[in-house]
């Protein structure tokens, strides 16, 4: 199945257009979240950048999708606000004891971890020191290098529909047959369905990680 990529879900119009699709299933780029309406339930899978499994929230009611819509409306039609509220809940106890996030009475909410191989990062690989050739890497290995931020000079070759690293990683892992790539030294061009979409430069090492604080500069 081809995964539709939406830039955001932050308005009533965007949600209604998404729900009217034949298959209401997409990746929302600015939140790196898979959104899936399944009958009367809404499933949100956050593709986090940590090594842990992606977090999945399943919310809805057995007989109607209205409670899920009520939650979206209460959050001012903002997927970001919905996720912030869900992430604030303590699932070790009754989630309705959390006063700052007002859930509709009929809504059930479940948190789980998506242990699906297609959503996991690929096995770790190391860039060889000698010049690269197209036969050295698979689509999933290219996805791992992007996931580890072992690239720079990211350039979208189609300005009308630019792709972010998040969306490219997901597509490389779930739809590898759609991708081809051309390597010239450390430069790689990624082709989606035969069209050149991304130019970037691969690096031998990931960037250093830094502690960040809003109060203390490190």
Helices and strands as residue ranges (DSSP letters): E 4-6, H 12-19, E 25-28, G 29-31, E 33-38, E 41-46, E 54-60, H 66-74, H 79-88, G 95-97, E 108-114, G 117-119, G 134-136, H 139-147, E 151-156, G 159-161, H 165-174, G 176-178, E 179-184, E 187-192, E 195-202
